[in-house]
Amino acid sequence: MRREQTLEEISDGKLYDSNDMAKADCHDCEGCCDCCQGMGDSVILDPYDVHRLSVGLKKPVEQLLQECLELGVSDGNILPHLRMTGEKEQCVFLNKEGRCSIHAVRPGFCRLFPLGRLYEDGGFKYILQIHECPKTNRSKIKVKKWVDTPDLKKYEKFVNDWHYFLLDVQEVLYNAEDSDLIRNLNLFVVNRFYLKPYDQNQDFYIQFYERLKEGKELLALA
């Protein structure tokens, strides 16, 4: 989560908002699936990603973790990420034709690519990564159309609040000397935000913020 490179090293140097045009459209990839291979454990999933996968695939989160997701450590936090398989280390959801088999419910990381986010001063801006996608003939497209997520303003607020909450968790984890505290805090994040199902008949974000309040109260006591 911590940015160790300068903006100019990884992007075109511009900062974008959701209504801006960015040269991100790779024309439906046209047979290319490079970004679905060799990603290791970098496609980290947030609670909405996992909820969307669980609903879309009609599988509980526990089953997803057995079949297509894995837990890994990212900056001290234990978080789920997409599983990569085979010699090419390709995404488990990539089909034989080299196409995404879960495109309608793909994670936010995938929706964003080759865009990224630059978090500063309690918020974030979009950036266009210049070294990640091999396509050279990309077209301009409005950022919000490219991200393709309902209720974008709510989603952006969620993404932002989740990011900064994880930074707060990370700070506690790095400074903690009690191994039980580290274990319990990591278990809380995984169990409360991912494993505990969200009611499909209620607004996801309302439920998330109820849990986030609990999380912040727990951090205050840590």
FISE-567157 format. One record per residue (C-alpha): x, y, z; residue number from 1. Coordinates in pm, whole numbers, plus 50000, padded with zeros to 5 digits. Each point is the difference from the previous one (the first is absolute). Layout:
N
@x = X	y = Y	z = Z	resi = NUM .
...
***
This chain:
222
@x = 50000	y = 50000	z = 50000	resi = 1 .
@x = 50287	y = 50235	z = 50064	resi = 2 .
@x = 50125	y = 50172	z = 49688	resi = 3 .
@x = 50377	y = 49977	z = 49969	resi = 4 .
@x = 50032	y = 50137	z = 49644	resi = 5 .
@x = 49938	y = 50350	z = 49871	resi = 6 .
@x = 49692	y = 50085	z = 49798	resi = 7 .
@x = 50213	y = 50068	z = 49694	resi = 8 .
@x = 50163	y = 49655	z = 50019	resi = 9 .
@x = 49676	y = 49804	z = 49987	resi = 10 .
@x = 49751	y = 50223	z = 49816	resi = 11 .
@x = 49954	y = 50266	z = 49736	resi = 12 .
@x = 50037	y = 50256	z = 50276	resi = 13 .
@x = 49634	y = 50106	z = 49998	resi = 14 .
@x = 49735	y = 49967	z = 50268	resi = 15 .
@x = 49647	y = 49911	z = 49895	resi = 16 .
@x = 49651	y = 50024	z = 50149	resi = 17 .
@x = 49715	y = 49767	z = 49910	resi = 18 .
@x = 49864	y = 50241	z = 49738	resi = 19 .
@x = 50334	y = 50048	z = 49825	resi = 20 .
@x = 50105	y = 49828	z = 49679	resi = 21 .
@x = 50300	y = 49767	z = 50021	resi = 22 .
@x = 50174	y = 49790	z = 49736	resi = 23 .
@x = 49902	y = 49671	z = 50165	resi = 24 .
@x = 49769	y = 49828	z = 49750	resi = 25 .
@x = 50179	y = 49696	z = 49854	resi = 26 .
@x = 49710	y = 49908	z = 49768	resi = 27 .
@x = 49879	y = 49694	z = 50190	resi = 28 .
@x = 50361	y = 49874	z = 50017	resi = 29 .
@x = 49961	y = 49834	z = 49656	resi = 30 .
@x = 50151	y = 49668	z = 50099	resi = 31 .
@x = 50257	y = 50133	z = 50245	resi = 32 .
@x = 49995	y = 49866	z = 50355	resi = 33 .
@x = 50342	y = 50109	z = 50125	resi = 34 .
@x = 49851	y = 50180	z = 50298	resi = 35 .
@x = 49835	y = 49675	z = 50112	resi = 36 .
@x = 50331	y = 49814	z = 50025	resi = 37 .
@x = 50300	y = 50018	z = 50229	resi = 38 .
@x = 49832	y = 50231	z = 50249	resi = 39 .
@x = 50100	y = 49795	z = 50303	resi = 40 .
@x = 49807	y = 50108	z = 50307	resi = 41 .
@x = 49960	y = 50362	z = 49883	resi = 42 .
@x = 49629	y = 49988	z = 49907	resi = 43 .
@x = 49886	y = 50074	z = 50353	resi = 44 .
@x = 49625	y = 50000	z = 50060	resi = 45 .
@x = 49799	y = 50237	z = 50213	resi = 46 .
@x = 49678	y = 49898	z = 50180	resi = 47 .
@x = 49780	y = 50117	z = 49711	resi = 48 .
@x = 50203	y = 49793	z = 49752	resi = 49 .
@x = 49950	y = 49685	z = 50204	resi = 50 .
@x = 49633	y = 50075	z = 50061	resi = 51 .
@x = 49944	y = 50056	z = 49629	resi = 52 .
@x = 50177	y = 49673	z = 49914	resi = 53 .
@x = 49805	y = 49810	z = 50264	resi = 54 .
@x = 49666	y = 50129	z = 49870	resi = 55 .
@x = 50089	y = 49969	z = 49633	resi = 56 .
@x = 50139	y = 49646	z = 50027	resi = 57 .
@x = 49741	y = 49897	z = 50260	resi = 58 .
@x = 50268	y = 49864	z = 50230	resi = 59 .
@x = 50076	y = 50079	z = 50365	resi = 60 .
@x = 50330	y = 50172	z = 50069	resi = 61 .
@x = 50140	y = 49688	z = 50167	resi = 62 .
@x = 49950	y = 49810	z = 49674	resi = 63 .
@x = 50162	y = 50278	z = 49798	resi = 64 .
@x = 50304	y = 49978	z = 50226	resi = 65 .
@x = 50023	y = 49628	z = 49933	resi = 66 .
@x = 49960	y = 50028	z = 49623	resi = 67 .
@x = 50121	y = 50331	z = 49862	resi = 68 .
@x = 50119	y = 50242	z = 50266	resi = 69 .
@x = 50289	y = 49994	z = 50244	resi = 70 .
@x = 50093	y = 50188	z = 50314	resi = 71 .
@x = 50332	y = 50183	z = 50003	resi = 72 .
@x = 50185	y = 50267	z = 50192	resi = 73 .
@x = 50004	y = 50352	z = 49855	resi = 74 .
@x = 50179	y = 50267	z = 50204	resi = 75 .
@x = 49928	y = 49804	z = 50317	resi = 76 .
@x = 49631	y = 49949	z = 49922	resi = 77 .
@x = 49865	y = 49655	z = 49918	resi = 78 .
@x = 49778	y = 50048	z = 49694	resi = 79 .
@x = 49855	y = 49781	z = 49721	resi = 80 .
@x = 50134	y = 50011	z = 49646	resi = 81 .
@x = 49926	y = 49823	z = 49672	resi = 82 .
@x = 50169	y = 49662	z = 49959	resi = 83 .
@x = 50244	y = 49953	z = 49713	resi = 84 .
@x = 50050	y = 49652	z = 49855	resi = 85 .
@x = 50212	y = 49801	z = 49753	resi = 86 .
@x = 50337	y = 50066	z = 49840	resi = 87 .
@x = 49892	y = 50344	z = 49882	resi = 88 .
@x = 49860	y = 50084	z = 50343	resi = 89 .
@x = 49676	y = 50113	z = 49843	resi = 90 .
@x = 49686	y = 50110	z = 50176	resi = 91 .
@x = 49782	y = 49707	z = 50100	resi = 92 .
@x = 49706	y = 50172	z = 49826	resi = 93 .
@x = 50172	y = 50022	z = 49662	resi = 94 .
@x = 49831	y = 49756	z = 49759	resi = 95 .
@x = 50155	y = 49794	z = 49717	resi = 96 .
@x = 49937	y = 50281	z = 49753	resi = 97 .
@x = 50199	y = 50241	z = 50215	resi = 98 .
@x = 49692	y = 50190	z = 50107	resi = 99 .
@x = 49871	y = 50094	z = 50344	resi = 100 .
@x = 49728	y = 49759	z = 50108	resi = 101 .
@x = 49873	y = 50236	z = 50274	resi = 102 .
@x = 50011	y = 50327	z = 49808	resi = 103 .
@x = 49665	y = 50123	z = 50135	resi = 104 .
@x = 50118	y = 49959	z = 50362	resi = 105 .
@x = 50375	y = 50052	z = 49952	resi = 106 .
@x = 50186	y = 50166	z = 50288	resi = 107 .
@x = 50063	y = 50370	z = 50022	resi = 108 .
@x = 50372	y = 49951	z = 49929	resi = 109 .
@x = 49909	y = 49849	z = 49662	resi = 110 .
@x = 49737	y = 50264	z = 49923	resi = 111 .
@x = 50255	y = 50272	z = 50066	resi = 112 .
@x = 50295	y = 49863	z = 49800	resi = 113 .
@x = 50207	y = 50160	z = 49843	resi = 114 .
@x = 49886	y = 50286	z = 50222	resi = 115 .
@x = 50111	y = 50013	z = 50359	resi = 116 .
@x = 49933	y = 50215	z = 50306	resi = 117 .
@x = 50224	y = 50251	z = 50170	resi = 118 .
@x = 49898	y = 50050	z = 50362	resi = 119 .
@x = 50092	y = 50335	z = 50155	resi = 120 .
@x = 49862	y = 50234	z = 50266	resi = 121 .
@x = 49717	y = 49769	z = 50101	resi = 122 .
@x = 49870	y = 49946	z = 49646	resi = 123 .
@x = 50113	y = 49866	z = 49666	resi = 124 .
@x = 50036	y = 50084	z = 49633	resi = 125 .
@x = 50015	y = 49764	z = 49705	resi = 126 .
@x = 50326	y = 49956	z = 49809	resi = 127 .
@x = 50080	y = 49835	z = 49667	resi = 128 .
@x = 50275	y = 49743	z = 50042	resi = 129 .
@x = 50238	y = 49997	z = 49704	resi = 130 .
@x = 50200	y = 49680	z = 50049	resi = 131 .
@x = 49726	y = 49749	z = 50082	resi = 132 .
@x = 49800	y = 49947	z = 49679	resi = 133 .
@x = 50177	y = 49898	z = 49674	resi = 134 .
@x = 49727	y = 50153	z = 49783	resi = 135 .
@x = 50127	y = 50310	z = 49821	resi = 136 .
@x = 49683	y = 50101	z = 49813	resi = 137 .
@x = 49775	y = 50072	z = 50295	resi = 138 .
@x = 49722	y = 50255	z = 49958	resi = 139 .
@x = 49873	y = 50266	z = 50236	resi = 140 .
@x = 49703	y = 49910	z = 50214	resi = 141 .
@x = 49829	y = 50167	z = 50294	resi = 142 .
@x = 50141	y = 49856	z = 50322	resi = 143 .
@x = 49661	y = 49922	z = 50153	resi = 144 .
@x = 49894	y = 49811	z = 49688	resi = 145 .
@x = 50320	y = 49798	z = 50008	resi = 146 .
@x = 49965	y = 49911	z = 50370	resi = 147 .
@x = 49646	y = 49885	z = 49923	resi = 148 .
@x = 49865	y = 49978	z = 50354	resi = 149 .
@x = 49648	y = 50094	z = 50118	resi = 150 .
@x = 49961	y = 50286	z = 50249	resi = 151 .
@x = 50351	y = 50121	z = 49922	resi = 152 .
@x = 50006	y = 50276	z = 50261	resi = 153 .
@x = 49906	y = 49755	z = 50274	resi = 154 .
@x = 50253	y = 49754	z = 49865	resi = 155 .
@x = 50278	y = 50260	z = 49991	resi = 156 .
@x = 49925	y = 50102	z = 50358	resi = 157 .
@x = 50006	y = 49635	z = 50106	resi = 158 .
@x = 50331	y = 49936	z = 49821	resi = 159 .
@x = 50152	y = 50306	z = 50163	resi = 160 .
@x = 49874	y = 49925	z = 50350	resi = 161 .
@x = 50109	y = 49636	z = 49976	resi = 162 .
@x = 50349	y = 50103	z = 49888	resi = 163 .
@x = 50054	y = 50239	z = 50287	resi = 164 .
@x = 49851	y = 49758	z = 50252	resi = 165 .
@x = 50251	y = 49736	z = 49889	resi = 166 .
@x = 50278	y = 50255	z = 50043	resi = 167 .
@x = 49883	y = 50054	z = 50358	resi = 168 .
@x = 49992	y = 49623	z = 50057	resi = 169 .
@x = 50346	y = 49972	z = 49847	resi = 170 .
@x = 50134	y = 50266	z = 50236	resi = 171 .
@x = 49872	y = 49810	z = 50303	resi = 172 .
@x = 50139	y = 49672	z = 49868	resi = 173 .
@x = 50345	y = 50144	z = 49938	resi = 174 .
@x = 50019	y = 50154	z = 50345	resi = 175 .
@x = 49845	y = 49710	z = 50192	resi = 176 .
@x = 50222	y = 49784	z = 50217	resi = 177 .
@x = 49720	y = 49770	z = 50112	resi = 178 .
@x = 49971	y = 49707	z = 49758	resi = 179 .
@x = 49645	y = 49931	z = 50119	resi = 180 .
@x = 49898	y = 50355	z = 49906	resi = 181 .
@x = 50146	y = 49958	z = 49651	resi = 182 .
@x = 49824	y = 49667	z = 49953	resi = 183 .
@x = 49667	y = 50120	z = 50135	resi = 184 .
@x = 50002	y = 50319	z = 49793	resi = 185 .
@x = 50075	y = 49810	z = 49680	resi = 186 .
@x = 49730	y = 49746	z = 50082	resi = 187 .
@x = 49752	y = 50280	z = 50064	resi = 188 .
@x = 50063	y = 50157	z = 49658	resi = 189 .
@x = 49970	y = 49669	z = 49814	resi = 190 .
@x = 49701	y = 49870	z = 50193	resi = 191 .
@x = 49802	y = 50320	z = 50036	resi = 192 .
@x = 50054	y = 50159	z = 49660	resi = 193 .
@x = 50033	y = 49694	z = 49777	resi = 194 .
@x = 49876	y = 49672	z = 50145	resi = 195 .
@x = 49684	y = 50128	z = 50167	resi = 196 .
@x = 49741	y = 50018	z = 49718	resi = 197 .
@x = 49841	y = 50328	z = 49901	resi = 198 .
@x = 49622	y = 49991	z = 49966	resi = 199 .
@x = 49927	y = 50009	z = 49627	resi = 200 .
@x = 49664	y = 50165	z = 50068	resi = 201 .
@x = 50158	y = 50299	z = 50168	resi = 202 .
@x = 50237	y = 50268	z = 49878	resi = 203 .
@x = 50358	y = 49872	z = 50014	resi = 204 .
@x = 50146	y = 50336	z = 50097	resi = 205 .
@x = 49770	y = 50047	z = 50301	resi = 206 .
@x = 50108	y = 49661	z = 50131	resi = 207 .
@x = 50366	y = 50072	z = 49928	resi = 208 .
@x = 49997	y = 50326	z = 50193	resi = 209 .
@x = 49842	y = 49829	z = 50300	resi = 210 .
@x = 50296	y = 49763	z = 50001	resi = 211 .
@x = 50246	y = 50279	z = 49936	resi = 212 .
@x = 49873	y = 50181	z = 50309	resi = 213 .
@x = 50069	y = 49686	z = 50203	resi = 214 .
@x = 50345	y = 49976	z = 49849	resi = 215 .
@x = 50088	y = 50359	z = 50088	resi = 216 .
@x = 49875	y = 49948	z = 50355	resi = 217 .
@x = 50223	y = 49693	z = 50029	resi = 218 .
@x = 50301	y = 50196	z = 49875	resi = 219 .
@x = 49934	y = 50270	z = 50256	resi = 220 .
@x = 50037	y = 49737	z = 50273	resi = 221 .
@x = 50314	y = 49841	z = 49851	resi = 222 .
***
